[in-house]
Every structure is written in C-alpha cells, then in structure tokens.
Amino acid sequence: MIVKYQTSARSYERKFKREMMKAGYYNTASGITNYIVQYGKNSITVKTQKGSSISITRGQLRRAISFTLFKRTIIRKDMEGFSSYSSALFGMINRIFHHIARLLKLREGYRLSLKTLRFWASGLEREKNGLQLLKKIGENFVLFNFFQILQSGPNCLKQLDRYNLYAYIDSGSFSLYNQKCKKGLQNLSLFDEQTEQDMILKGYADFINANKNNPIIIKLIL
C-alpha cells in the first residue's frame, strides 16, 4: 500500500477519535447506533444497540481507512479482511468519510464511494522515462492496455514494480481496431478468427488468470 495513504489513515483515525470522544456514538450504514464505551490506546470498545460488546483495534481501523483511500470504492464485505465485526467497522468508515463519500444501498448490503478524482496516466507502456517522471511528480496510477503490453514485452510490467506504480489494464481491442483501420484491414468483424483466438480468447484470458492476484494490477477491464 502506498505510504501516503498510511499517513493519511493516521490523521483520519485521530480525527475520528476526537469526534467520538465528544459524540460517544456513531451509526452503522443501516442506521443502527453503536456506542463508544472506550477509545483506548490500542483498541476501541463498542456497545451495539442490541447490548453486545465488541472490540476493534485502532490498527484494524487505520488499515481499513488506508484501504478505502486506495480503492476509492468499497463494500461491507471488504471489511471482513480487517475485522470479524465488519458491519461495525464499515460504519466507522462511513462516519469518517461521510463528508466526501456517497453511500449507496445495494440489493445486498451497501457500497461506499469517495467523491474524489484520481489521475490515471495512459499511453506509457513503452515510455520508461514517462513512468519515472510520473513517480517523481507524486502520481502512482497508470492505464495500460493488453495490446500495447504484447507489443512492448514483459518488461512493461516489470517497470510498474520498479517504480511502485499501480495499473488498470484493458483488453486493448480499440487500439487493435485502430491499427487495422490504418492498415486498411477493416471488415465486418472486429477481429479475424486467428486474432480473436490468440489475442482475446486465449491471450487476454491467460493474462487475466496469470495476474489476478498481482498486487500492482488494481483491475483488469473486460
């Protein structure tokens, strides 16, 4: 996780502590009131509206805040990775970001999205100097496409590791279509049979499977 989000998480958590010391309670996403029994040095003791007592560590809360700042959009289930009391923790996150977030009721649960902008640099698959410059100015996110990665070679992804960057990766079908148009290869189908098999069905699918747990790749766009 990017260091600046960890630093920001501490600030957000401390602000939440000050608010809770005054208010003494917060509401979950569904509107249930949770009461702060103790906001200690290491953990937060909460009494639920039903009368049960639970504990969430400040470290768990800070990691959840950092995760939210990084992902920008989260659901309640995401909080299960930080605490078994995911609803209570999600309520804390909702309270912390209520001024810059939108809470949406889903068919099952809730989704919270930060109403902030993130800059994504594109077209840098072959630009080593561009990636280096991007990092120097404090940016961390790029948009790559699979078609350009194939043309650039595996070193393209290694550069993400080198500069600690994160990527969204789409299929690159639009880039392939444009190249076909420039070469006068337009036809009724976007891809000929061989290209569709190699580039889309097999190539991109294999790439997705190989990188689904790669931490530098935030999302693969189908």
Salt bridges, closest charged atoms under 4 A:
GLU13 OE2 - ARG58 NE 2.76
GLU13 OE1 - ARG62 NH2 2.93
GLU19 OE1 - ARG95 NE 3.62
GLU80 OE2 - ARG76 NH1 2.56
GLU80 OE1 - LYS77 NZ 3.41
ASP206 OD2 - LYS202 NZ 2.94
